[in-house]
Amino acid sequence: MNMLLKGQETDKYFTKEFDLYQINKETNQVEYIIPEETSLEDQLQVFSDPLFIDFVSNLLQINPKSRPTASQALQHPWLLS
């Protein structure tokens, strides 16, 4: 999140709550970008370890406030097993 706070272009893509958005060029209105509902497990069919899926899905959260810190990520059970 610190990187986003220091970014010069952050305001173009994230709200103050770090929700992803874009400006519609035709209407000039804000459109929130909501990721398509899909399962990481479906995308990673070859690798089906539930702990790995949990580890990666936490790291891939769009909102930085929802992601673990590096220290927290290093304590994930998948890395410790």
C-alpha positions in Angstrom: 0.0 0.0 0.0 2.9 2.3 0.7 3.9 2.0 -3.0 0.4 3.1 -4.0 0.4 6.1 -1.6 3.7 7.3 -3.2 2.6 6.6 -6.8 2.2 9.6 -9.1 -0.6 7.9 -11.1 -2.4 6.2 -8.2 -5.3 8.6 -8.2 -6.0 7.7 -11.9 -6.8 4.1 -11.0 -7.6 3.8 -7.3 -10.1 5.6 -5.0 -8.9 6.8 -1.5 -10.2 3.5 -0.2 -8.0 1.7 -2.9 -10.9 0.4 -4.9 -9.9 0.0 -8.6 -11.8 2.3 -11.0 -11.6 3.9 -14.5 -13.2 6.9 -16.1 -15.5 6.0 -19.0 -14.2 8.1 -22.0 -17.7 8.4 -23.5 -19.6 9.4 -20.4 -16.8 10.8 -18.3 -18.2 9.0 -15.3 -16.4 6.8 -12.8 -16.8 3.0 -13.3 -15.6 0.7 -10.6 -13.7 -2.3 -11.9 -15.1 -5.4 -10.3 -13.1 -8.5 -11.2 -15.0 -11.3 -12.9 -16.0 -14.0 -10.5 -13.6 -16.9 -11.1 -11.9 -19.3 -8.9 -8.2 -19.4 -8.6 -8.6 -23.2 -8.1 -10.2 -23.4 -11.5 -7.5 -21.4 -13.1 -4.7 -23.5 -11.5 -6.2 -26.9 -12.3 -2.8 -28.5 -12.5 -1.9 -27.4 -9.0 -4.7 -28.2 -6.6 -3.0 -27.9 -3.1 -5.6 -26.0 -1.0 -3.0 -24.3 1.1 -1.2 -23.1 -2.0 -4.5 -21.8 -3.5 -5.2 -19.9 -0.2 -1.6 -18.5 -0.1 -1.7 -17.2 -3.7 -5.3 -15.9 -3.6 -4.4 -13.8 -0.5 -1.5 -12.3 -2.4 -3.6 -11.5 -5.5 -6.2 -9.3 -3.7 -6.7 -6.1 -5.7 -7.1 -3.9 -2.7 -3.7 -3.6 -1.0 -5.5 -3.3 2.4 -6.8 -6.8 1.9 -3.4 -8.3 1.1 -1.1 -9.7 3.8 2.2 -7.9 4.5 5.4 -9.7 3.5 5.9 -10.8 7.1 2.4 -12.2 7.3 2.7 -13.9 4.0 5.9 -15.6 5.1 4.0 -17.1 8.1 1.4 -18.7 5.8 1.0 -22.5 6.6 1.8 -23.4 2.9 5.3 -21.9 3.3 5.8 -23.4 6.7 4.7 -26.9 5.8 
